[in-house]
Amino acid sequence: MYNIINSTDIEYLKSIVPADRIFVGNEINPDYHHDELGGTEAAPDVLIFVNSTEEISKIMTYAYKYNIPVTVRGSGTGLVGAAVAVKGGILLCTSKMNRILELDTDNLTVTVEPGVLLMELAAFVEENDLFYPPDPGEKSATIGGNISTNAGGMRAVRYGVTRDYVRELTVVLPNGEVQVFGGKIVKNSSGYSLLNLMVGSEGTLGIITKAVLRLLPKPTKSVSLLVPFDSMDDALDCVPLIVKTDTNPTAIEYMSRDTILFSEDYLSKKFPDTSHPAYLLLTFDGSSDDEIEKNYSKIADLCIVNGAADAFFIDTDERKKSVWSARGAFLEAIKASTDEMDECDVVVPRNRIAEYIKYTHIIAKELGVRIPSFGHAGDGNLHIYICRDGATDKMWEEKLKKAFDMMYSKAHEIGGQVSGEHGIGFAKKGYLKESLGDTQIALMRGIKSAFDPKCILNPDKLF
C-alpha cells in the first residue's frame, strides 16, 4: 500500500527543508523510535524537523502524491505510541515550531505554534496576568500534542479540558492543502465543527501548525488543602459530596501513601504527611481571600465529618510547590521504581472510582503484579500502572494482557471509557474497538476516509 522512500524522495525533501534538519536511516536517534513509555517502537525512514506551515504543506503534497506514510511528533511525551512511525516513512517533528505569535488582550486569546511547551505558554500568559487553565501533569509536552489528545489534567474538574480552550486551528490536510478551522469567536453554529474534530484526533486527520487559544484572567489567590484519610473508601466517598457543593474546587486529586512514598524517593524531598493510607489534594482559587477561605473551610469541615483524619491548609508558595511537585512527579516516580511499566488511563463515573480501584487491587493479588495508581478524582480519570518488577518476557506479556483485559472490561461494565486524556494511539486501539463497538468505529473510519482517503497520515492508530 505504501511506497518505500528512496534516494529521489530524499533529494526532493532536501529541496524543501535544509539538509541539516533531515536525518535518514541510521542517522536518526533511537529516541525517535518510541515515545515516553516506550511500549511501541518503530523506526521512521526519515526524520524531518519542520519549522513552517509552508514546509509541512509541501511535504504532505509530495507524500500524498507518492503514498508515503507520515507521522507527526512533538516532544514525544505520549504514552500510547501515537507519535511512533509504525509504518515507517516520514516522521515530522514540530518541536522547532515553538513561537508564541500573538497575545490578544482584547479577545483574551494567545496564538502559538504547535511546538510551544505547555510550561512556556503557562509562564508567558501568567507574566501578562492571564491564565491558560489546562494543566496536564507533563509540563514539557507541546501544545500541539495537548490538542491532539485533548489533554485534561488536574484543573479539569473546574475549568474543563483542552478542547474548551481551542478557538482556531491552522491545519495542513493530508493532501497538503492548508485550512483554518474556527476563529476568534466565542460561539459558532456554522455547520459541522471541524475544529472539534481535530481536537483529540491524535494526528490522524491533519497537522496542526498554529493554534489560537482562549485565556482567562489570572486568579489572584490560591490555596491547597491536603486531606488525609484512614481508608481509600472514605477518601473517595467524599468526592461526590465535594462536587455537589458550591465551592467549585480547581482540582480534586486522589493519591495513596505508597504512591507518595515513590515520589519522595524519586525527588529526595519529604511530603508534608505520609502517615495515612489515602489522601485528597484540592486547590481553590479566586479573586479574594474571603471567598477562598469560605470554600476551603467548608470542604475541610465536610471531609472531617465524613471520615477525614485532618485537613492541612497549604497557603505558602513553598509548601504548595512541595506538594504539587510531588504530585506532578508520580508518573516518573513509579516508572523509576520498576524496570518496565504500562498504563491504564481509564475514566469512570465519579461515584464508581473506589469500586474500580479496589478491583485493581483484586487484579494485582490474582496476577501477582504491583499496580499503583493515582488520579483526577474530581472527573473520574484514573492513572493505573502495571509494573513488571523483573518478570520474564513471557510472564510480563501474559500478565500485562490479562490485567488490561480485566481493567478495560471493568471500566466498560461500570460506564467508563478507555482513555480520559492520554489517547488511544497504537497501544490501546483494540480496547477502543471493544468499548465503542462496530458502528461507532465505522463512523470514525468514515471521518478518517473523508480527510485522508489514502490513509497516509499517522496510519494504524486509533482503530
LUMDO-497515 format. One record per residue (C-alpha): residue number from 1; residue in three letters; x, y, z. Coordinates in Angstrom, 3 decimals, decimal comma. Example, Ala and Ser with C-alpha at 12.3 -4.5 7.8 and 13.67 -1.06 7.14 Angstrom:
2
[1 "ALA" [12,300 -4,500 7,800]];
[2 "SER" [13,670 -1,060 7,140]];
//
This chain:
463
[1 "MET" [0,000 0,000 0,000]];
[2 "TYR" [2,749 2,461 0,923]];
[3 "ASN" [5,799 3,283 -1,146]];
[4 "ILE" [9,266 2,878 0,342]];
[5 "ILE" [11,287 6,082 0,464]];
[6 "ASN" [14,186 6,125 -1,990]];
[7 "SER" [17,071 8,456 -2,823]];
[8 "THR" [14,909 10,504 -5,203]];
[9 "ASP" [12,448 11,164 -2,401]];
[10 "ILE" [15,265 12,219 -0,078]];
[11 "GLU" [16,649 14,659 -2,610]];
[12 "TYR" [13,242 16,225 -3,119]];
[13 "LEU" [12,676 16,556 0,618]];
[14 "LYS" [16,059 18,293 0,913]];
[15 "SER" [14,862 20,811 -1,668]];
[16 "ILE" [12,065 21,737 0,748]];
[17 "VAL" [13,899 21,580 4,077]];
[18 "PRO" [17,631 22,293 4,641]];
[19 "ALA" [19,705 19,131 4,891]];
[20 "ASP" [20,753 19,868 8,484]];
[21 "ARG" [17,138 19,336 9,549]];
[22 "ILE" [16,744 15,983 7,769]];
[23 "PHE" [18,021 12,674 9,141]];
[24 "VAL" [17,899 9,374 7,285]];
[25 "GLY" [18,103 5,752 8,435]];
[26 "ASN" [20,877 5,193 10,982]];
[27 "GLU" [21,333 8,961 11,406]];
[28 "ILE" [18,067 9,008 13,368]];
[29 "ASN" [18,482 8,961 17,137]];
[30 "PRO" [16,740 5,863 18,595]];
[31 "ASP" [14,829 8,191 20,951]];
[32 "TYR" [12,633 8,933 17,922]];
[33 "HIS" [11,671 5,253 17,623]];
[34 "HIS" [9,364 5,433 20,661]];
[35 "ASP" [7,503 7,779 22,993]];
[36 "GLU" [7,887 8,354 26,751]];
[37 "LEU" [6,594 4,958 27,841]];
[38 "GLY" [8,439 3,008 25,176]];
[39 "GLY" [5,921 0,207 24,736]];
[40 "THR" [5,571 0,842 20,980]];
[41 "GLU" [8,757 1,011 18,888]];
[42 "ALA" [9,340 1,554 15,178]];
[43 "ALA" [11,945 3,448 13,179]];
[44 "PRO" [10,960 6,078 10,607]];
[45 "ASP" [12,844 6,114 7,317]];
[46 "VAL" [13,282 9,889 7,515]];
[47 "LEU" [13,102 12,329 10,411]];
[48 "ILE" [12,408 15,950 9,432]];
[49 "PHE" [12,424 18,930 11,800]];
[50 "VAL" [9,949 21,317 10,198]];
[51 "ASN" [9,563 24,981 11,080]];
[52 "SER" [6,721 26,359 8,982]];
[53 "THR" [3,272 25,641 7,607]];
[54 "GLU" [4,681 26,021 4,112]];
[55 "GLU" [7,286 23,293 4,624]];
[56 "ILE" [4,686 20,907 6,015]];
[57 "SER" [2,300 21,654 3,152]];
[58 "LYS" [4,943 20,874 0,520]];
[59 "ILE" [5,998 17,680 2,284]];
[60 "MET" [2,407 16,466 2,597]];
[61 "THR" [1,636 17,297 -1,041]];
[62 "TYR" [4,567 15,118 -2,081]];
[63 "ALA" [3,816 12,335 0,400]];
[64 "TYR" [0,169 12,229 -0,691]];
[65 "LYS" [1,124 12,025 -4,359]];
[66 "TYR" [3,561 9,143 -3,790]];
[67 "ASN" [1,731 7,272 -0,987]];
[68 "ILE" [4,353 7,827 1,701]];
[69 "PRO" [3,152 7,480 5,312]];
[70 "VAL" [3,700 10,488 7,592]];
[71 "THR" [3,600 10,671 11,395]];
[72 "VAL" [3,778 13,869 13,442]];
[73 "ARG" [5,686 14,203 16,710]];
[74 "GLY" [6,137 16,953 19,285]];
[75 "SER" [8,117 16,352 22,489]];
[76 "GLY" [7,479 12,603 22,445]];
[77 "THR" [5,912 12,633 25,917]];
[78 "GLY" [2,951 10,457 24,873]];
[79 "LEU" [2,246 7,091 26,487]];
[80 "VAL" [0,333 5,122 23,831]];
[81 "GLY" [2,566 5,175 20,749]];
[82 "ALA" [0,533 7,797 18,879]];
[83 "ALA" [3,673 9,631 17,702]];
[84 "VAL" [5,564 6,492 16,661]];
[85 "ALA" [6,042 5,864 12,926]];
[86 "VAL" [4,744 2,290 12,991]];
[87 "LYS" [4,602 2,170 9,176]];
[88 "GLY" [7,995 3,810 8,668]];
[89 "GLY" [8,013 6,656 6,166]];
[90 "ILE" [8,399 10,264 7,309]];
[91 "LEU" [8,405 11,426 10,927]];
[92 "LEU" [7,698 15,167 11,085]];
[93 "CYS" [8,897 16,770 14,310]];
[94 "THR" [7,295 20,132 15,085]];
[95 "SER" [9,433 20,940 18,158]];
[96 "LYS" [11,194 23,780 16,294]];
[97 "MET" [7,852 25,450 15,572]];
[98 "ASN" [7,870 26,921 19,061]];
[99 "ARG" [6,996 30,588 18,735]];
[100 "ILE" [4,321 32,478 20,627]];
[101 "LEU" [2,946 34,597 17,809]];
[102 "GLU" [0,399 36,921 19,394]];
[103 "LEU" [-1,213 37,877 22,669]];
[104 "ASP" [-4,627 39,450 22,061]];
[105 "THR" [-5,772 41,023 25,328]];
[106 "ASP" [-8,993 42,339 23,766]];
[107 "ASN" [-10,225 38,898 22,767]];
[108 "LEU" [-8,357 37,089 25,574]];
[109 "THR" [-6,524 34,769 23,199]];
[110 "VAL" [-2,958 33,708 22,539]];
[111 "THR" [-1,718 32,400 19,189]];
[112 "VAL" [1,028 29,772 19,250]];
[113 "GLU" [2,834 27,300 17,049]];
[114 "PRO" [2,407 23,608 17,933]];
[115 "GLY" [5,904 23,141 19,375]];
[116 "VAL" [5,410 25,629 22,224]];
[117 "LEU" [5,728 23,761 25,506]];
[118 "LEU" [2,872 23,845 27,993]];
[119 "MET" [5,157 25,259 30,705]];
[120 "GLU" [6,376 28,008 28,363]];
[121 "LEU" [2,838 29,025 27,479]];
[122 "ALA" [1,714 28,998 31,124]];
[123 "ALA" [4,639 31,189 32,189]];
[124 "PHE" [4,140 33,638 29,303]];
[125 "VAL" [0,451 34,277 29,898]];
[126 "GLU" [0,854 34,496 33,675]];
[127 "GLU" [3,505 37,198 33,201]];
[128 "ASN" [0,732 39,108 31,462]];
[129 "ASP" [-1,772 38,485 34,295]];
[130 "LEU" [-3,659 35,907 32,260]];
[131 "PHE" [-4,300 32,209 32,707]];
[132 "TYR" [-4,330 29,119 30,464]];
[133 "PRO" [-6,297 26,573 32,551]];
[134 "PRO" [-5,486 23,136 31,008]];
[135 "ASP" [-2,876 21,578 33,292]];
[136 "PRO" [-1,728 18,083 32,257]];
[137 "GLY" [0,919 16,577 34,512]];
[138 "GLU" [3,603 16,578 31,806]];
[139 "LYS" [4,560 20,243 31,565]];
[140 "SER" [7,175 19,590 28,856]];
[141 "ALA" [4,507 18,354 26,432]];
[142 "THR" [3,838 20,539 23,402]];
[143 "ILE" [0,609 22,406 22,844]];
[144 "GLY" [0,186 20,535 19,557]];
[145 "GLY" [0,336 17,259 21,458]];
[146 "ASN" [-2,102 18,525 24,100]];
[147 "ILE" [-4,586 19,479 21,372]];
[148 "SER" [-4,111 16,192 19,540]];
[149 "THR" [-5,015 14,192 22,652]];
[150 "ASN" [-7,485 16,693 24,157]];
[151 "ALA" [-5,360 16,668 27,297]];
[152 "GLY" [-7,102 17,443 30,568]];
[153 "GLY" [-5,059 17,482 33,739]];
[154 "MET" [-5,623 18,450 37,317]];
[155 "ARG" [-7,721 21,589 36,815]];
[156 "ALA" [-10,274 19,928 34,514]];
[157 "VAL" [-12,827 19,475 37,280]];
[158 "ARG" [-13,417 23,223 37,344]];
[159 "TYR" [-12,098 24,595 34,071]];
[160 "GLY" [-12,584 21,779 31,573]];
[161 "VAL" [-10,123 20,256 29,105]];
[162 "THR" [-8,032 21,464 26,171]];
[163 "ARG" [-10,984 21,378 23,752]];
[164 "ASP" [-12,691 24,085 25,811]];
[165 "TYR" [-9,807 26,488 25,093]];
[166 "VAL" [-9,196 25,982 21,366]];
[167 "ARG" [-10,675 28,809 19,299]];
[168 "GLU" [-8,943 28,332 15,946]];
[169 "LEU" [-6,561 25,884 14,278]];
[170 "THR" [-4,481 26,204 11,136]];
[171 "VAL" [-4,214 22,690 9,735]];
[172 "VAL" [-2,364 21,055 6,859]];
[173 "LEU" [-4,563 18,318 5,432]];
[174 "PRO" [-3,081 15,008 4,243]];
[175 "ASN" [-3,093 16,223 0,623]];
[176 "GLY" [-1,087 19,333 1,552]];
[177 "GLU" [-3,971 21,805 1,493]];
[178 "VAL" [-3,963 24,396 4,280]];
[179 "GLN" [-7,226 25,136 6,070]];
[180 "VAL" [-8,248 27,305 9,030]];
[181 "PHE" [-10,919 25,852 11,319]];
[182 "GLY" [-12,746 28,086 13,800]];
[183 "GLY" [-11,795 31,671 14,588]];
[184 "LYS" [-11,568 34,297 17,331]];
[185 "ILE" [-15,227 33,887 18,074]];
[186 "VAL" [-16,942 32,836 21,286]];
[187 "LYS" [-19,658 30,678 19,734]];
[188 "ASN" [-20,247 29,125 16,349]];
[189 "SER" [-23,183 27,222 14,865]];
[190 "SER" [-21,962 27,201 11,257]];
[191 "GLY" [-22,119 23,605 10,133]];
[192 "TYR" [-20,224 20,626 11,498]];
[193 "SER" [-17,479 21,548 13,962]];
[194 "LEU" [-14,379 20,567 12,018]];
[195 "LEU" [-12,382 22,396 14,670]];
[196 "ASN" [-13,582 19,983 17,339]];
[197 "LEU" [-12,944 17,004 15,090]];
[198 "MET" [-9,275 17,986 15,017]];
[199 "VAL" [-9,041 18,207 18,804]];
[200 "GLY" [-8,344 14,716 20,132]];
[201 "SER" [-7,777 13,173 16,684]];
[202 "GLU" [-4,172 12,207 17,565]];
[203 "GLY" [-2,678 13,461 14,319]];
[204 "THR" [-4,789 11,216 12,097]];
[205 "LEU" [-6,841 13,890 10,283]];
[206 "GLY" [-4,467 16,803 9,782]];
[207 "ILE" [-1,309 18,501 11,044]];
[208 "ILE" [-1,785 21,451 13,399]];
[209 "THR" [0,581 24,299 12,553]];
[210 "LYS" [-0,963 27,171 14,506]];
[211 "ALA" [-3,482 27,436 17,342]];
[212 "VAL" [-5,485 30,315 18,776]];
[213 "LEU" [-6,217 29,523 22,413]];
[214 "ARG" [-8,694 31,054 24,818]];
[215 "LEU" [-7,359 32,608 28,030]];
[216 "LEU" [-8,910 33,692 31,320]];
[217 "PRO" [-7,974 36,434 33,775]];
[218 "LYS" [-5,352 35,136 36,194]];
[219 "PRO" [-6,743 34,178 39,623]];
[220 "THR" [-5,113 36,376 42,226]];
[221 "LYS" [-5,396 33,986 45,171]];
[222 "SER" [-4,845 30,251 45,531]];
[223 "VAL" [-4,680 27,761 48,390]];
[224 "SER" [-4,396 23,986 48,547]];
[225 "LEU" [-5,951 21,586 51,004]];
[226 "LEU" [-4,358 18,213 51,830]];
[227 "VAL" [-6,830 15,859 53,477]];
[228 "PRO" [-5,650 12,507 54,905]];
[229 "PHE" [-8,000 9,545 55,378]];
[230 "ASP" [-7,650 6,220 57,113]];
[231 "SER" [-9,131 4,362 54,151]];
[232 "MET" [-9,419 4,724 50,401]];
[233 "ASP" [-13,192 4,276 50,630]];
[234 "ASP" [-13,571 7,220 52,992]];
[235 "ALA" [-11,443 9,436 50,749]];
[236 "LEU" [-13,234 8,601 47,523]];
[237 "ASP" [-16,695 8,611 49,074]];
[238 "CYS" [-16,089 12,284 49,853]];
[239 "VAL" [-15,507 13,228 46,207]];
[240 "PRO" [-19,183 13,245 45,050]];
[241 "LEU" [-20,071 15,160 48,209]];
[242 "ILE" [-17,441 17,799 47,427]];
[243 "VAL" [-18,552 18,127 43,806]];
[244 "LYS" [-22,164 18,716 44,880]];
[245 "THR" [-21,210 21,745 46,992]];
[246 "ASP" [-20,997 25,289 45,630]];
[247 "THR" [-17,281 25,574 46,468]];
[248 "ASN" [-16,084 24,841 42,912]];
[249 "PRO" [-12,582 23,488 43,662]];
[250 "THR" [-10,000 23,851 40,907]];
[251 "ALA" [-8,583 20,360 41,427]];
[252 "ILE" [-9,506 17,231 43,371]];
[253 "GLU" [-6,692 14,673 43,258]];
[254 "TYR" [-6,616 11,224 44,838]];
[255 "MET" [-3,371 9,581 45,930]];
[256 "SER" [-2,289 6,671 48,091]];
[257 "ARG" [0,540 6,648 50,624]];
[258 "ASP" [2,508 4,129 48,507]];
[259 "THR" [2,494 6,453 45,506]];
[260 "ILE" [3,519 9,419 47,663]];
[261 "LEU" [6,461 7,405 49,028]];
[262 "PHE" [7,611 6,617 45,483]];
[263 "SER" [7,582 10,340 44,769]];
[264 "GLU" [9,511 11,133 47,961]];
[265 "ASP" [12,226 8,671 46,969]];
[266 "TYR" [12,337 9,962 43,408]];
[267 "LEU" [12,551 13,662 44,357]];
[268 "SER" [14,501 13,162 47,612]];
[269 "LYS" [12,006 15,520 49,238]];
[270 "LYS" [9,592 14,954 52,083]];
[271 "PHE" [5,832 15,191 51,617]];
[272 "PRO" [4,001 17,103 54,393]];
[273 "ASP" [2,321 13,939 55,706]];
[274 "THR" [2,648 10,239 54,896]];
[275 "SER" [1,062 8,697 57,979]];
[276 "HIS" [-2,283 7,794 56,385]];
[277 "PRO" [-3,248 5,292 53,649]];
[278 "ALA" [-5,153 7,734 51,395]];
[279 "TYR" [-5,273 11,444 50,602]];
[280 "LEU" [-7,280 14,007 48,699]];
[281 "LEU" [-5,425 17,070 47,447]];
[282 "LEU" [-7,591 20,031 46,483]];
[283 "THR" [-6,943 23,516 45,195]];
[284 "PHE" [-9,162 26,573 45,428]];
[285 "ASP" [-8,526 29,786 43,545]];
[286 "GLY" [-10,338 33,071 43,138]];
[287 "SER" [-10,099 36,814 43,458]];
[288 "SER" [-10,434 37,281 47,219]];
[289 "ASP" [-9,137 35,715 50,415]];
[290 "ASP" [-12,629 35,698 51,933]];
[291 "GLU" [-14,100 33,742 49,012]];
[292 "ILE" [-11,363 31,129 49,067]];
[293 "GLU" [-11,339 30,784 52,858]];
[294 "LYS" [-15,085 30,227 52,894]];
[295 "ASN" [-14,767 27,478 50,266]];
[296 "TYR" [-11,821 25,562 51,678]];
[297 "SER" [-13,170 25,780 55,231]];
[298 "LYS" [-16,477 24,337 54,072]];
[299 "ILE" [-14,740 21,416 52,351]];
[300 "ALA" [-12,407 20,797 55,290]];
[301 "ASP" [-15,396 20,540 57,610]];
[302 "LEU" [-17,267 18,289 55,167]];
[303 "CYS" [-14,297 15,913 54,861]];
[304 "ILE" [-13,740 15,682 58,607]];
[305 "VAL" [-17,425 14,944 59,212]];
[306 "ASN" [-17,142 12,172 56,603]];
[307 "GLY" [-14,086 10,394 57,939]];
[308 "ALA" [-11,032 12,570 57,256]];
[309 "ALA" [-8,320 12,365 59,899]];
[310 "ASP" [-7,342 16,020 59,469]];
[311 "ALA" [-7,133 18,857 56,936]];
[312 "PHE" [-3,887 20,690 56,218]];
[313 "PHE" [-4,111 24,167 54,693]];
[314 "ILE" [-1,267 24,853 52,293]];
[315 "ASP" [-1,110 28,546 51,581]];
[316 "THR" [2,588 29,401 51,207]];
[317 "ASP" [4,299 29,204 47,830]];
[318 "GLU" [6,987 26,922 49,237]];
[319 "ARG" [4,555 24,374 50,661]];
[320 "LYS" [2,328 24,477 47,554]];
[321 "LYS" [5,366 23,872 45,351]];
[322 "SER" [6,435 20,963 47,555]];
[323 "VAL" [3,041 19,251 47,446]];
[324 "TRP" [2,253 19,807 43,790]];
[325 "SER" [5,766 18,970 42,581]];
[326 "ALA" [5,394 15,640 44,381]];
[327 "ARG" [2,018 15,110 42,689]];
[328 "GLY" [3,498 16,063 39,308]];
[329 "ALA" [6,298 13,508 39,722]];
[330 "PHE" [4,061 10,489 40,344]];
[331 "LEU" [4,417 9,069 36,827]];
[332 "GLU" [8,204 9,371 36,760]];
[333 "ALA" [8,472 8,119 40,333]];
[334 "ILE" [6,511 4,940 39,596]];
[335 "LYS" [8,496 4,492 36,393]];
[336 "ALA" [11,752 4,745 38,363]];
[337 "SER" [10,539 2,100 40,823]];
[338 "THR" [10,439 -0,694 38,242]];
[339 "ASP" [12,218 -1,955 35,143]];
[340 "GLU" [9,185 -1,526 32,858]];
[341 "MET" [5,561 -0,495 33,158]];
[342 "ASP" [2,435 0,198 31,144]];
[343 "GLU" [-0,515 2,434 31,889]];
[344 "CYS" [-4,285 2,110 32,002]];
[345 "ASP" [-5,719 5,635 31,564]];
[346 "VAL" [-9,384 4,953 32,215]];
[347 "VAL" [-12,176 7,353 33,089]];
[348 "VAL" [-15,137 6,151 35,142]];
[349 "PRO" [-18,133 7,795 36,826]];
[350 "ARG" [-17,012 9,617 39,961]];
[351 "ASN" [-19,163 7,501 42,236]];
[352 "ARG" [-17,525 4,303 40,933]];
[353 "ILE" [-13,872 5,312 41,499]];
[354 "ALA" [-13,468 3,421 44,785]];
[355 "GLU" [-15,064 0,301 43,293]];
[356 "TYR" [-12,707 0,469 40,333]];
[357 "ILE" [-9,517 0,998 42,340]];
[358 "LYS" [-10,469 -1,868 44,672]];
[359 "TYR" [-10,904 -4,026 41,584]];
[360 "THR" [-7,321 -3,204 40,515]];
[361 "HIS" [-6,189 -4,456 43,941]];
[362 "ILE" [-8,009 -7,738 43,268]];
[363 "ILE" [-6,258 -7,987 39,880]];
[364 "ALA" [-2,873 -7,279 41,467]];
[365 "LYS" [-3,369 -10,062 44,003]];
[366 "GLU" [-4,760 -12,527 41,453]];
[367 "LEU" [-1,951 -11,969 38,928]];
[368 "GLY" [0,862 -11,350 41,387]];
[369 "VAL" [1,767 -7,943 39,992]];
[370 "ARG" [2,182 -4,498 41,518]];
[371 "ILE" [-0,448 -1,982 40,344]];
[372 "PRO" [-0,008 1,507 41,881]];
[373 "SER" [-2,449 4,245 40,937]];
[374 "PHE" [-3,460 7,859 41,378]];
[375 "GLY" [-5,905 10,080 39,594]];
[376 "HIS" [-8,067 13,083 38,996]];
[377 "ALA" [-10,824 12,151 41,423]];
[378 "GLY" [-12,889 15,204 40,515]];
[379 "ASP" [-13,519 13,948 36,973]];
[380 "GLY" [-13,046 10,188 37,391]];
[381 "ASN" [-9,848 9,952 35,323]];
[382 "LEU" [-7,521 7,357 36,858]];
[383 "HIS" [-3,899 6,593 36,037]];
[384 "ILE" [-3,157 2,963 36,862]];
[385 "TYR" [0,240 1,357 36,251]];
[386 "ILE" [1,155 -2,298 35,833]];
[387 "CYS" [4,777 -2,792 36,931]];
[388 "ARG" [6,995 -5,513 35,511]];
[389 "ASP" [9,322 -5,813 38,514]];
[390 "GLY" [11,709 -8,302 36,912]];
[391 "ALA" [9,169 -10,666 35,327]];
[392 "THR" [10,350 -12,727 32,366]];
[393 "ASP" [9,300 -11,613 28,878]];
[394 "LYS" [6,683 -14,340 28,584]];
[395 "MET" [5,281 -13,779 32,066]];
[396 "TRP" [5,177 -9,994 31,566]];
[397 "GLU" [3,309 -10,228 28,262]];
[398 "GLU" [0,779 -12,689 29,672]];
[399 "LYS" [0,115 -10,760 32,882]];
[400 "LEU" [0,006 -7,390 31,140]];
[401 "LYS" [-2,557 -8,562 28,610]];
[402 "LYS" [-4,707 -10,220 31,257]];
[403 "ALA" [-4,540 -7,159 33,516]];
[404 "PHE" [-5,536 -4,820 30,686]];
[405 "ASP" [-8,332 -7,142 29,542]];
[406 "MET" [-9,761 -7,194 33,047]];
[407 "MET" [-9,367 -3,459 33,722]];
[408 "TYR" [-10,854 -2,233 30,444]];
[409 "SER" [-13,700 -4,727 30,704]];
[410 "LYS" [-14,489 -3,480 34,204]];
[411 "ALA" [-14,356 0,165 33,062]];
[412 "HIS" [-16,844 -0,591 30,281]];
[413 "GLU" [-19,077 -2,521 32,702]];
[414 "ILE" [-19,434 0,454 35,070]];
[415 "GLY" [-19,962 3,073 32,354]];
[416 "GLY" [-16,362 4,202 31,824]];
[417 "GLN" [-14,141 4,615 28,789]];
[418 "VAL" [-10,697 3,516 27,634]];
[419 "SER" [-8,921 6,861 27,918]];
[420 "GLY" [-9,573 10,030 29,862]];
[421 "GLU" [-6,766 12,155 28,426]];
[422 "HIS" [-3,761 10,214 27,089]];
[423 "GLY" [-5,429 8,990 23,932]];
[424 "ILE" [-5,554 5,653 22,129]];
[425 "GLY" [-2,591 5,743 19,746]];
[426 "PHE" [-1,320 2,349 18,682]];
[427 "ALA" [-1,214 0,603 22,051]];
[428 "LYS" [-4,876 0,810 23,063]];
[429 "LYS" [-6,766 0,661 19,763]];
[430 "GLY" [-8,031 -2,893 20,307]];
[431 "TYR" [-9,666 -1,827 23,543]];
[432 "LEU" [-11,282 1,192 21,903]];
[433 "LYS" [-12,998 -1,073 19,386]];
[434 "GLU" [-14,289 -3,317 22,164]];
[435 "SER" [-15,556 -0,298 24,070]];
[436 "LEU" [-17,244 1,619 21,238]];
[437 "GLY" [-18,466 -1,225 19,060]];
[438 "ASP" [-18,548 -1,704 15,288]];
[439 "THR" [-20,962 1,119 14,419]];
[440 "GLN" [-19,013 3,890 16,129]];
[441 "ILE" [-15,676 2,598 14,807]];
[442 "ALA" [-17,181 2,556 11,299]];
[443 "LEU" [-18,267 6,182 11,712]];
[444 "MET" [-14,753 7,110 12,811]];
[445 "ARG" [-13,287 5,292 9,821]];
[446 "GLY" [-15,645 7,242 7,577]];
[447 "ILE" [-14,393 10,533 9,026]];
[448 "LYS" [-10,793 9,385 8,557]];
[449 "SER" [-11,529 8,464 4,935]];
[450 "ALA" [-13,082 11,878 4,244]];
[451 "PHE" [-9,958 13,663 5,478]];
[452 "ASP" [-7,369 11,126 4,354]];
[453 "PRO" [-8,624 8,691 1,687]];
[454 "LYS" [-5,118 7,297 1,148]];
[455 "CYS" [-4,611 6,792 4,894]];
[456 "ILE" [-1,101 8,203 4,816]];
[457 "LEU" [-1,324 10,419 7,936]];
[458 "ASN" [-0,425 8,621 11,168]];
[459 "PRO" [-1,669 5,263 9,862]];
[460 "ASP" [-2,587 2,293 12,060]];
[461 "LYS" [-3,617 4,467 15,009]];
[462 "LEU" [-6,912 4,676 16,951]];
[463 "PHE" [-8,638 1,800 15,067]];
//
